[in-house]
Amino acid sequence: MARWSQQASSQEIKERRRTDPAFASFYRLNIEREARETPSTQFELAGQSKNTKQATPELIAFAEEYRKTPVEKVRQLRSPAFNPLGYKKYIDNIEMALAAGLL
């Protein structure tokens, strides 16, 4: 079957898959085997990309501290009114930790 499918046209393969259950099973198993060995870019998780930076020790420490911080304190640290000099850096750190999968 393998030799025949390498020499046959796509139309011939399609017809044989339709009429020969053994060949259809053989063809499906080959497709599944190829799919398992091929990395898929179709199903990337939302918000994650291949170019995600590796987590630095500082970012890991930030993420751990962020998880321990009460919600009210996080709101204050993210607010320009309560943290005018550091809110941008704090928000940037949150976004980097999310991108690295730490939060």
Buried (B, 14 or more C-beta within 10 A) or exposed (E): EEEEBEEEEEEEBEEBBEEEEEBEEBBEEEEEEEEEEEEEEEEEEEEEEEEEEEBEEEBEEBBEEBEEEEEEEEEBBBEEEEBEEEBEEBBEBBEBBBBBEBB
